[in-house]
Amino acid sequence: MSNGTTGLKLSDKTILIFENSRINASTQVFLNASTPANPDVVYAATINNPAGINLLKGGFETSSTLNLTNGFITYGGADAFHTIGPNCIIKNPANRFGETNRGWEYSYFDGRVNVKTNSTRPYPAPIGSTTQRIYAPVIIEPASTSLKTYYTSYIPMAHPNVSPSDVEGFDHVSQLEYWKVFSTDNAYDAKLTLYYTPHSQVGDGFATNDATNMQDLRLAQYYNDANGYKWKLFGSTPFVTYSLIPGSTVNNGAIHYSQFATNFAFDAQYFTLASLNNLSTLPVHFVKFEAGLQNNKVKIGWQVTDDGDASSYTVEKSIDGKKFSTMQKLYARQQPGIADYVLYDSMPEKGWNFYRLIVTNRQNKSFTYQIKKVYIHKTERIAIYPNPASDVLYLSSPSAFGQIELLDVTGKRFLLIKVTQTYMKIPVGYLPRGLYSLVYRGVDTKQTQKVILQ
């Protein structure tokens, strides 16, 4: 296939190959399916494209073999997905960094992967983040052989609710990443295994051979019970494995639960790492991160506790939520207890403004905390001239809708005109001389200006 946009009609005999000689990084592949309930089915799919990322718009299901060799699949729309069929076998090259990395660091999906299964064997969802090159799979082990589908994805930043008041039974939860796993067949039980990477920063801050601290890791699930939405323990005490990258104190590893858990409903879909102590994960404990309009500026503020391992905080800005640029950098105070940080965007754009917080620790590792957005209603000012005026007043307004009032100093109305165009000529020669207030009422705006008639 050549470069460009390719429309594919798939069948259960199709062999779909994403390879640099056939479909390369600049290609957008549109598939026919629009919902996971009725996807196109292909016999086999191969990803072998080290040159770049393939962009899918639509979705498909692989029924027999998924070959993850090299390269990534990312999605170009909210409805895009890939389903791993119940009889599909996932093949990958030899392991590269150790048993807990599962061997797929160079080939995975950035977006939703659906695991359809009628087996009780462990089933992997090869998911991660292509922007940050993080492979963060989920292993699902169902309790029954009934056919069901689990929907999985990975987000390499903090969940919106990770403050101490959102946590129950842990010292803290991860403010670096979270996973989404849910099933519409939520009556089915399953075991989960999550894999953490250097991005997770598990093991930072204590000796790498400190097995006690490593065993304080837990898997937390965000869901609602009688006490409201909280991060709570998922399953019983897990089995934690970890391995070291040579020359580093950062661990790769896995958290595996041997107990079946029942709650995979849509409103309980969020999972992340948690710790019973204050060491196992994260250099900073965030209390809050907020952004809001204040005196025509956007105030961005955050509060942390014990940021001794943090080096700096960088606020980045975007107007589309995708392309960010650095707005301002603040160095961490590196002090125990609570610390507050504030900065301002004095020139916000009209419409949505997106702000994300990047934290860099003293080992020069950075992670994205959260994204906040603020909507700015910028109103163009009306223009009145000449002022003072004698016979005629000209009005330039931001809209062709609204009305104009002319009031004297006592509040008596001398003029009421409907605005029908953005440039208007208003006769005022017949009005008494003096000081007036011209009031313009438009769509979502009210403006007042002083006018002198002489």
Buried (B, 14 or more C-beta within 10 A) or exposed (E): BEEEEBEBEBEEEBEBBBBBEBBBBEBBBBBBBBEBEEBBBBBBBBBBBBEBBBBBBBBBBBBBBBBBBBBBBBBBBEBBBBBBBBEBEBEBBEEEBBEBBBBBBBBBBBBBBBBBBEEEEBBBBBBBBBEBBBBBBBBBBBEBEEEBBBBBBBBBBBBBBBBBEBBBEBBBBBBBBBBBBBBEEBEBBBBBBBBBBBBBBBBBBBEBEBEEBBBBBBBBBBBEEEEEBBBBBBBEEBEBBBBBBEEEEBBBBBBBBEEBBEBBBEEBBBBBBBBBBBBBBBBBBBBBBBBEBEEEEBBBBBBBBBBBBBBBBBBBBBBEEEEBEEBEEEEBBEEEEEBEBEBBBEEBEEEBBBBBBBBBBBBEBBBBBBBBEBEBEEBBEBEBEEBEBEEEBBBEBBBEBBEBBBBBEEEEEBBEEEBEEBEBEBEBEEBEEEEBBBBBBBEEBEBEBEBEBE
